[in-house]
Amino acid sequence: MPWQKNIYLTFASQFFLKVFHLQDFTINFGRLKPGKHVFDFQVDDTFFAHFQLDSMLNCRSQTRLTIDKPKANLMDWNFAIAGRSDFPCDRCNDVLSYPIGGNYEVIVKLEDGASQDEDDIIFLPSDSYEYNIAQLVYDFHLLSVPFKKECLRQDHPSCLEANRILNGGSGNQNGNGLDPRWNELRKLL
C-alpha cells in the first residue's frame, strides 16, 4: 500500500538524520595515543530534538571532553559543560535564561567478560575502538539543570503577582510576616 511506503520512508529518513547528526559525537579512541586529548562540542536545540526533550529551550552550551589515556585499556573521560538555557520560572512561568554547567567524570575500561556498567565506569569489549558519547552528553546536561528555577531578579513583578495569587489574594499578614490563618494549626502543636 502506498501509505505504508510513505510511513516507512518517513521513519527511515528520521532515523538516518538522527544517526547522521549524532555521529559527530562518536569518539574514535582506538587511534588515540597514550596521553591527554581534548574534544569540543557545541550543543544546541537540534541536539536535544534527537532525544525529544522540549524542556530545555534555546540551549547554547559548550561541552569539552578531556580524555586521559594512561594505558591502552583504561581511559579517564572528563566532561566540562558550560552554557545557558531558557527555562520557565517555577513560580510565575516566565521564561528566563539560566546558567547550566558542571564537571563530570567517567572511567572507561576495555575488558572482556566485564560486569555491567556502573554509574561512573563504562566497561567495553577489549576490541572496541569507538564510542558515541551523545547519551552521556545528554545525561550530563540534564544533571546540569538547576533544580529550583526561580526568577533571578529581586521583586520580579510576575513572581510577586504569582505569590499574591497563591496566598489567596488576601495579603492578610500580621506584623511578624506570618499569615494569621495558620494560628489555629499552631495551637495543635
N, C-alpha and C positions, 0 to 999 in steps of 0.2 A: 504494500500500500504506500502511496506517495507521502502521507503524513508521517508514517514510521520512518521513512528515509530522512525527512526533514528533522525529526526529533533526534535521530542518530547523528546527523551532521552537526546539529547544534551542540549536542553533548560532546562530540569529538572535538569540535573547534574550541569549546570552552576548556576542555581537559588539556589540549595541547598548548593553548595560550597560557594556562596556569603553569604547566610544566616548563614551558619555554622561559617565562619570566623568572620562575624560581630557580632556574639553572644558574642564574647569576650568583646564587648563594651556595653553590657547590664548591667545596674546598678539596683540591687535589693534594692531599698531604703526602701521598706516596713519592712525589717529586721533591719534597722539601728536604733540605739537608739539615743535620742537627744544628740547633741554634734558635734564635728568635726571628719570627716572621710576622709582619703586620698587614692586615687586610681592612680596608674601609668600605662601608656600605651605606648608601643613602636609603632611608626607609620613609615611605610616604603612604598616602591613602591607597595607591594602587597595590602596594604590598598587602595591606590589610584586607583589601577586597577579595584576595585569593582565599582568605580564611573566613570570609563572610562575617567580618566584625564591623559593626557600624557605630560602636560607642566611641571610638577614637576618631574625632573629626579634625580635619586639616593637620594631620600629624606630619611633622617635619623633624626628623632626627638623624643623627649620625651614629652609626654603630661601628666601633673599632674592635676587631678581633686580633689579639696578640697570641700567637702560638709559640710556646716554648717547647722545643722538641729535644730533650736531653739524650734520648735513645730512639732507636728506630721503632720500638713498640710502645712508647709512652709519650704522651703529649699533655701539656697543660694549656688549656684554652681560656683566655681571659677576655670577657666581653665588657666593653665600656660603652654605655648608651648615654647620649646627651641630646636633648631637643625639647620641643614643645608640642603640645596637642591641645585641642579645644574639647572641653567637657562641659556639660550643663552643671550649674551650681546645684548642690543637694537641697538647698532651701528655696531658692527663688526660680530655679530652672533657666536663668540667663546663661548663655554660652560664653565662657571665659577661657582664656588661654592659660594653661598650667605647665610648669616645667616637668619633664619626665627625665629620668636618668638613674643610673646605678652601675655598679660593677658586679659582675657575676663570673664565677669560675667553674669550669668543668674539666675533669680529668678524663682523657681518652686512653684506653688500654687496648692493644691489639693482642688478643689471646684466643686460642682455640678452646672450645669447651668451657668458656667462662660462664659465670652465673648471669642472672638477669641484671639489667641496668639498675643502678641505684640513683638516688637523687642527684648526686654530683659526679658520678662516674659512669661513663659510657663504655661498654665492652663491645668491641668489634672483632670479627674474624681476622686472623693474622694475615690473610691475603687481601684485606681491604686496602684501597688506595685513595678513596674519596668519600666525602660525607656532605650531605646537604644540611646546612645549618639553619634553613628557613624556619623550621619549627622551633628551634632554640631561640632565635631572634624574636619570633612572635611571643613565645612564653616569657622571655625576659622583658619585653615591652609591657606585657600585661602586669608583670610584677612591679614595674616602674610607675604604674598609675597611682596617683595619690589615693589613699583610702578614703579620706574625707575631702570632698571637693566643695569648698565654700568660697564665697566671694573674697578675694584678696584685698579688696578695698574696704576701709573702715566706713561705716554708716552708708553702705550702698543702698539706694532708695528701694530697689526691688526686694532686697532681703529684709529691710525694715518693714515693708508692706506685707511680706510673707509672714514675718513674725507676728505682726499685728493680727492678721487673719487667723493664724494658728492659736493665738492666745484668746480667741473668741471675740476679738474686736473690742473688748470692753476696756482693756488697759487699766483695770482696777488693781492697783498695787498700792500697798502701804509704804510707808517711808523707808523701810529697810529692803525694798526691792522684791519682796515676796508677795505672791498673789494671795489675798485673804481667803480665797476659796479652798485652799489647802489646809487651813487651820483645823477643820474638823478631822481630817485624816491624821494630823499630828497628835491629836488627843488620844488616838488608838494606840500609840506607841507608849 
